[in-house]
Amino acid sequence: NTLHALIEGGAVEDDSAERLKQFTATKKKAEDGDPEAMCDLGDWYLCGMNGLHKDMKLSYVWCSKAADHNSVRGMADKGFQLHFGAGVDKDEVTGAALLGIAAGRDHAFSCYILGTHSYKGTLGLPKDHKFAKYWLSKALELIQDGEDNGRGMAIDDIEACERMLKELEGGTEMPP
């Protein structure tokens, strides 16, 4: 198409040209069955990144495809969207189950979610500080060792994880 011709010819050299190239290459990989590319598309649509408009339904489609390809990251993303009803009808049980599978397969953010909700007694989980400590410790360990099967955790989430662990070890509780 014309835009591709302009990019190829060097007439368009800004950030949007690079994003289009990246999107086109990633979409091709995803359509060819690459689960990581499927997850990337799912994330981009979920957050409105790389020049895409937010589209939670398309995000869910790509995360589901990745999960169907046995991607740990895909399972975590699909579980998150199902649990919170982001782009799909809410299904807390299946969402929590997928997050649990992903956590068991070393997805740090899923470990963090399980630990946080075990600490608070939310997400359908009972308040269980021993369980919370296990999952929060595992999340930090995976991040620190560089063995996360996901895309990492935000600094705010890492700090929250450390704070909850400190409170659990000190016997104090965070306010709700």
Number of C-alpha atoms within 10 A of each C-alpha: 5 7 12 13 11 13 17 13 10 11 11 15 12 10 10 13 18 14 15 17 14 13 19 12 13 19 17 14 15 20 14 11 14 17 25 20 22 30 32 23 24 27 23 21 22 23 14 15 14 17 13 15 12 15 17 21 16 18 27 28 18 26 31 24 22 27 22 13 16 12 23 27 30 29 29 30 30 29 29 23 25 23 22 16 16 17 16 17 11 15 15 18 14 15 22 24 15 24 28 19 17 25 28 15 17 21 28 32 31 31 27 26 23 27 30 25 19 24 25 19 16 12 17 11 14 13 16 14 22 12 17 26 24 16 27 27 19 22 29 22 15 19 20 10 8 11 14 22 18 24 13 17 18 10 9 9 15 19 13 15 23 16 13 23 23 14 14 17 12 9 9 10 14 10 5 4
